[in-house]
Amino acid sequence: MTSVNPIFESLSVDPEQVTAVNAAYELACRTLQHIGQLEVDREIIARRIVQAAGDGERDADKLCERAIHGLTALDYRQHRH
């Protein structure tokens, strides 16, 4: 069984949906990293995935797409050195 990201542990959804949500989150984070985007606030990604899952979506690719589509500059963390 795949381990569940702690962000999603409190969700009360069926096992299929938990698997899809977890996979979508990992895919979204990898996708954004791969295209060289600044680090996105992962809580925003998680909330968007949960919202899409709440609408009944169970496909990890579609959940990922809905999570990262339309991100704005405000969604990116401000890094201070």
DSSP file (Angstrom, degrees, kcal/mol; ACC not computed):
  #  RESIDUE AA STRUCTURE BP1 BP2  ACC     N-H-->O    O-->H-N    N-H-->O    O-->H-N    TCO  KAPPA ALPHA  PHI   PSI    X-CA   Y-CA   Z-CA
    1    1 A M              0   0    0      0, 0.0     2,-0.2     0, 0.0     0, 0.0   0.000 360.0 360.0 360.0 138.9    0.0    0.0    0.0
    2    2 A T        -     0   0    0      1,-0.1     2,-0.2     0, 0.0    20,-0.0  -0.486 360.0-114.0 -72.2 138.3    1.3    3.5   -0.9
    3    3 A S        -     0   0    0     -2,-0.2     2,-0.4     1,-0.1    -1,-0.1  -0.512  30.9-123.9 -73.4 144.4    2.0    5.7    2.1
    4    4 A V        -     0   0    0     -2,-0.2     5,-0.1     1,-0.1    -1,-0.1  -0.732  21.2-113.6 -93.3 133.2   -0.3    8.7    2.4
    5    5 A N    >   -     0   0    0     -2,-0.4     3,-2.2     1,-0.1     4,-0.4  -0.424  26.9-123.0 -60.5 134.8    1.1   12.2    2.4
    6    6 A P  G >  S+     0   0    0      0, 0.0     3,-0.9     0, 0.0     4,-0.4   0.767 108.6  69.1 -54.5 -26.5    0.4   13.7    5.9
    7    7 A I  G 3  S+     0   0    0      1,-0.2     3,-0.3     2,-0.1    -2,-0.0   0.828 107.2  37.9 -59.7 -31.2   -1.4   16.6    4.2
    8    8 A F  G X  S+     0   0    0     -3,-2.2     3,-1.5     1,-0.2    -1,-0.2   0.365  84.8 101.0-105.0   4.2   -4.2   14.2    3.1
    9    9 A E  T <  S+     0   0    0     -3,-0.9    -1,-0.2    -4,-0.4    -2,-0.1   0.814  81.1  53.1 -61.6 -30.8   -4.4   11.9    6.2
   10   10 A S  T 3  S+     0   0    0     -4,-0.4    -1,-0.3    -3,-0.3     2,-0.1   0.492  81.0 116.0 -86.8  -1.2   -7.5   13.7    7.6
   11   11 A L    <   -     0   0    0     -3,-1.5     2,-0.8     1,-0.1    -3,-0.0  -0.431  58.0-147.9 -66.8 138.1   -9.5   13.3    4.4
   12   12 A S        +     0   0    0     -2,-0.1     2,-0.3     6,-0.0    -1,-0.1  -0.694  53.2 121.1-107.7  79.3  -12.6   11.1    4.7
   13   13 A V        -     0   0    0     -2,-0.8    41,-0.0     1,-0.1     5,-0.0  -0.829  67.9 -82.1-131.8 169.6  -12.7    9.7    1.2
   14   14 A D    >>  -     0   0    0     -2,-0.3     4,-2.1     1,-0.1     3,-0.5  -0.307  44.6-105.7 -73.5 160.6  -12.6    6.2   -0.2
   15   15 A P  H 3> S+     0   0    0      0, 0.0     4,-2.3     0, 0.0     5,-0.2   0.835 119.2  56.1 -56.3 -37.0   -9.2    4.4   -0.7
   16   16 A E  H 3> S+     0   0    0      1,-0.2     4,-2.0     2,-0.2     5,-0.1   0.908 109.6  46.1 -61.8 -41.6   -9.3    4.9   -4.5
   17   17 A Q  H <> S+     0   0    0     -3,-0.5     4,-2.8     2,-0.2     5,-0.2   0.876 109.4  53.9 -71.0 -37.6   -9.6    8.6   -4.0
   18   18 A V  H  X S+     0   0    0     -4,-2.1     4,-2.5     2,-0.2     5,-0.2   0.925 109.7  48.9 -60.9 -44.2   -6.8    8.8   -1.4
   19   19 A T  H  X S+     0   0    0     -4,-2.3     4,-2.4     1,-0.2    -2,-0.2   0.919 113.4  46.5 -60.9 -44.9   -4.5    7.0   -3.8
   20   20 A A  H  X S+     0   0    0     -4,-2.0     4,-2.6     2,-0.2    -2,-0.2   0.904 112.7  49.3 -65.4 -42.5   -5.4    9.4   -6.6
   21   21 A V  H  X S+     0   0    0     -4,-2.8     4,-2.1     2,-0.2    -2,-0.2   0.929 113.0  46.9 -63.3 -46.4   -5.1   12.5   -4.4
   22   22 A N  H  X S+     0   0    0     -4,-2.5     4,-2.1    -5,-0.2    -2,-0.2   0.925 114.3  47.0 -62.3 -45.7   -1.7   11.4   -3.2
   23   23 A A  H  X S+     0   0    0     -4,-2.4     4,-2.5    -5,-0.2    -2,-0.2   0.889 111.1  52.0 -64.2 -40.0   -0.5   10.6   -6.7
   24   24 A A  H  X S+     0   0    0     -4,-2.6     4,-2.7     2,-0.2    -1,-0.2   0.892 108.3  51.2 -64.4 -40.0   -1.7   13.9   -8.0
   25   25 A Y  H  X S+     0   0    0     -4,-2.1     4,-2.3     2,-0.2    -2,-0.2   0.939 112.2  45.4 -63.0 -48.0    0.1   15.8   -5.3
   26   26 A E  H  X S+     0   0    0     -4,-2.1     4,-2.4     1,-0.2    -2,-0.2   0.907 114.2  49.6 -62.6 -41.8    3.4   14.1   -6.1
   27   27 A L  H  X S+     0   0    0     -4,-2.5     4,-2.7     2,-0.2    -2,-0.2   0.909 110.2  50.3 -64.0 -43.4    2.9   14.5   -9.8
   28   28 A A  H  X S+     0   0    0     -4,-2.7     4,-2.4     2,-0.2     5,-0.2   0.919 111.9  47.4 -62.0 -44.7    2.1   18.3   -9.4
   29   29 A C  H  X S+     0   0    0     -4,-2.3     4,-1.9     1,-0.2    -2,-0.2   0.918 114.9  45.7 -64.2 -43.7    5.2   18.9   -7.3
   30   30 A R  H  X S+     0   0    0     -4,-2.4     4,-2.7    -5,-0.2    -2,-0.2   0.898 111.9  52.4 -65.6 -40.3    7.4   17.0   -9.7
   31   31 A T  H  X S+     0   0    0     -4,-2.7     4,-1.9     2,-0.2    -2,-0.2   0.934 110.7  46.1 -62.2 -47.5    5.9   18.7  -12.7
   32   32 A L  H  <>S+     0   0    0     -4,-2.4     5,-2.1     1,-0.2    -1,-0.2   0.889 114.4  48.1 -64.6 -38.6    6.5   22.2  -11.3
   33   33 A Q  H ><5S+     0   0    0     -4,-1.9     3,-1.3    -5,-0.2    -1,-0.2   0.913 109.7  53.6 -66.0 -41.9   10.0   21.3  -10.3
   34   34 A H  H 3<5S+     0   0    0     -4,-2.7    -2,-0.2     1,-0.3    -1,-0.2   0.853 106.7  50.4 -63.4 -36.9   10.7   19.8  -13.8
   35   35 A I  T 3<5S-     0   0    0     -4,-1.9    -1,-0.3    -5,-0.2    -2,-0.2   0.388 116.9-113.0 -86.8   6.0    9.6   23.0  -15.6
   36   36 A G  T < 5 +     0   0    0     -3,-1.3    -3,-0.2     1,-0.2    -2,-0.1   0.711  59.0 158.5  77.8  21.1   11.9   25.1  -13.5
   37   37 A Q      < -     0   0    0     -5,-2.1    -1,-0.2    -6,-0.2     3,-0.1  -0.429  49.0 -99.5 -74.2 152.8    9.2   27.0  -11.6
   38   38 A L        -     0   0    0      1,-0.2     2,-0.2    -2,-0.1    -1,-0.1  -0.257  61.6 -72.2 -60.8 161.4   10.0   28.6   -8.3
   39   39 A E        -     0   0    0     38,-0.1    38,-2.0    37,-0.1     2,-0.3  -0.407  52.2-144.3 -64.4 123.7    8.8   26.6   -5.4
   40   40 A V  B     -A   76   0A   0     -2,-0.2     2,-0.5    36,-0.2    36,-0.2  -0.644  29.7 -97.5 -86.3 144.3    5.1   26.7   -5.1
   41   41 A D    >>  -     0   0    0     34,-2.3     4,-1.3    -2,-0.3     3,-1.1  -0.495  34.4-149.5 -60.8 113.4    3.5   26.8   -1.7
   42   42 A R  H 3> S+     0   0    0     -2,-0.5     4,-2.6     1,-0.3    -1,-0.2   0.747  92.1  64.3 -64.8 -24.0    2.6   23.1   -1.4
   43   43 A E  H 3> S+     0   0    0      2,-0.2     4,-2.7     1,-0.2    -1,-0.3   0.878 100.4  52.3 -66.0 -35.9   -0.4   23.8    0.8
   44   44 A I  H <> S+     0   0    0     -3,-1.1     4,-2.3     2,-0.2    -2,-0.2   0.926 110.0  48.2 -64.5 -44.4   -2.0   25.6   -2.2
   45   45 A I  H  X S+     0   0    0     -4,-1.3     4,-2.2     1,-0.2    -2,-0.2   0.940 112.5  49.1 -59.8 -47.3   -1.4   22.6   -4.4
   46   46 A A  H  X S+     0   0    0     -4,-2.6     4,-2.7     1,-0.2    -2,-0.2   0.919 110.7  49.7 -60.3 -45.5   -2.9   20.3   -1.7
   47   47 A R  H  X S+     0   0    0     -4,-2.7     4,-2.4     1,-0.2    -1,-0.2   0.903 110.5  50.3 -61.8 -40.8   -6.0   22.5   -1.3
   48   48 A R  H  X S+     0   0    0     -4,-2.3     4,-2.2     2,-0.2    -1,-0.2   0.888 111.6  48.1 -65.7 -38.0   -6.6   22.6   -5.0
   49   49 A I  H  X S+     0   0    0     -4,-2.2     4,-2.8     2,-0.2     5,-0.2   0.928 111.7  49.4 -66.9 -44.5   -6.3   18.8   -5.3
   50   50 A V  H  X S+     0   0    0     -4,-2.7     4,-2.4     1,-0.2    -2,-0.2   0.900 110.6  51.3 -61.1 -40.6   -8.7   18.3   -2.3
   51   51 A Q  H  X S+     0   0    0     -4,-2.4     4,-1.0     2,-0.2    -1,-0.2   0.933 111.9  45.8 -62.5 -45.7  -11.1   20.7   -3.9
   52   52 A A  H ><>S+     0   0    0     -4,-2.2     5,-1.7     1,-0.2     3,-0.5   0.896 112.7  50.8 -64.8 -39.5  -11.0   18.9   -7.2
   53   53 A A  H ><5S+     0   0    0     -4,-2.8     3,-1.9     1,-0.2    -1,-0.2   0.871 104.7  58.0 -64.8 -36.0  -11.4   15.5   -5.4
   54   54 A G  H 3<5S+     0   0    0     -4,-2.4    -1,-0.2     1,-0.3    -2,-0.2   0.764  98.6  59.7 -64.3 -24.4  -14.3   16.9   -3.5
   55   55 A D  T <<5S-     0   0    0     -4,-1.0    -1,-0.3    -3,-0.5    -2,-0.2   0.468 129.2 -99.3 -80.9  -1.6  -16.0   17.6   -6.9
   56   56 A G  T < 5S+     0   0    0     -3,-1.9    -3,-0.2     1,-0.3     2,-0.2   0.411  72.5 148.2 102.8  -1.8  -15.7   13.8   -7.5
   57   57 A E      < +     0   0    0     -5,-1.7    -1,-0.3     1,-0.1    -2,-0.1  -0.481  13.8 168.2 -70.1 135.2  -12.5   13.7   -9.7
   58   58 A R        +     0   0    0     -2,-0.2     2,-0.6   -38,-0.1    -1,-0.1   0.369  42.0 104.8-126.5  -0.4  -10.5   10.5   -9.1
   59   59 A D     >  -     0   0    0      1,-0.2     4,-2.6     2,-0.0     5,-0.2  -0.760  60.1-150.4 -87.6 120.3   -8.0   10.6  -12.0
   60   60 A A  H  > S+     0   0    0     -2,-0.6     4,-2.5     1,-0.2     5,-0.2   0.868  95.2  52.9 -60.4 -39.1   -4.6   11.6  -10.7
   61   61 A D  H  > S+     0   0    0      2,-0.2     4,-2.4     1,-0.2    -1,-0.2   0.915 112.3  44.5 -63.7 -42.0   -3.6   13.3  -14.0
   62   62 A K  H  > S+     0   0    0      2,-0.2     4,-2.5     1,-0.2    -2,-0.2   0.882 112.1  52.3 -70.2 -37.9   -6.7   15.4  -14.0
   63   63 A L  H  X S+     0   0    0     -4,-2.6     4,-1.7     2,-0.2    -2,-0.2   0.923 111.4  47.9 -61.6 -43.3   -6.4   16.3  -10.3
   64   64 A C  H  X S+     0   0    0     -4,-2.5     4,-2.0     2,-0.2     5,-0.3   0.941 110.7  50.8 -60.7 -49.1   -2.8   17.4  -11.0
   65   65 A E  H  X S+     0   0    0     -4,-2.4     4,-1.9     1,-0.2    -2,-0.2   0.910 110.9  48.1 -57.5 -44.8   -3.8   19.5  -14.0
   66   66 A R  H  < S+     0   0    0     -4,-2.5    -1,-0.2     1,-0.2    -2,-0.2   0.821 110.2  54.2 -66.3 -29.8   -6.5   21.2  -12.0
   67   67 A A  H  < S+     0   0    0     -4,-1.7    -2,-0.2    -5,-0.2    -1,-0.2   0.871 118.1  31.3 -73.0 -36.8   -4.1   21.9   -9.1
   68   68 A I  H >< S+     0   0    0     -4,-2.0     3,-1.4    -5,-0.1     2,-0.3   0.627  91.1 107.4-100.6 -13.1   -1.4   23.6  -11.2
   69   69 A H  T 3< S+     0   0    0     -4,-1.9    -4,-0.0    -5,-0.3     0, 0.0  -0.483  90.6   7.9 -67.1 127.0   -3.5   25.3  -13.9
   70   70 A G  T 3  S+     0   0    0     -2,-0.3    -1,-0.2     1,-0.2    -2,-0.1   0.665  80.4 167.3  81.1  17.0   -3.7   29.0  -13.4
   71   71 A L    <   -     0   0    0     -3,-1.4     2,-0.2     1,-0.1    -1,-0.2  -0.374  19.5-155.0 -61.0 144.1   -1.2   29.4  -10.6
   72   72 A T    >   -     0   0    0      1,-0.0     3,-1.9    -2,-0.0     4,-0.3  -0.667  32.7 -95.9-116.2 172.5   -0.3   33.0  -10.1
   73   73 A A  G >  S+     0   0    0      1,-0.3     3,-1.4    -2,-0.2    -2,-0.1   0.809 122.1  63.5 -57.5 -30.5    2.8   34.8   -8.7
   74   74 A L  G 3  S+     0   0    0      1,-0.3    -1,-0.3     4,-0.0     4,-0.1   0.685  93.1  63.5 -69.1 -17.1    1.0   35.0   -5.3
   75   75 A D  G <  S+     0   0    0     -3,-1.9   -34,-2.3     2,-0.1     2,-0.3   0.555  87.2  89.1 -83.4  -8.4    1.0   31.2   -5.2
   76   76 A Y  B <  S-A   40   0A   0     -3,-1.4   -36,-0.2    -4,-0.3   -37,-0.1  -0.721  82.8-113.6 -95.1 140.2    4.8   31.1   -5.0
   77   77 A R        -     0   0    0    -38,-2.0     2,-0.7    -2,-0.3   -38,-0.1  -0.363  22.7-127.8 -67.2 146.0    6.8   31.2   -1.8
   78   78 A Q        -     0   0    0     -4,-0.1     2,-0.5    -2,-0.1    -1,-0.1  -0.877  23.7-154.5 -95.3 115.2    8.9   34.2   -1.1
   79   79 A H        -     0   0    0     -2,-0.7     2,-0.5     2,-0.0    -2,-0.0  -0.795   8.2-167.1 -94.5 127.2   12.4   33.0   -0.3
   80   80 A R              0   0    0     -2,-0.5    -2,-0.0     1,-0.1     0, 0.0  -0.950 360.0 360.0-113.9 131.3   14.5   35.3    1.9
   81   81 A H              0   0    0     -2,-0.5    -1,-0.1     0, 0.0    -2,-0.0   0.387 360.0 360.0-108.9 360.0   18.2   34.7    2.3
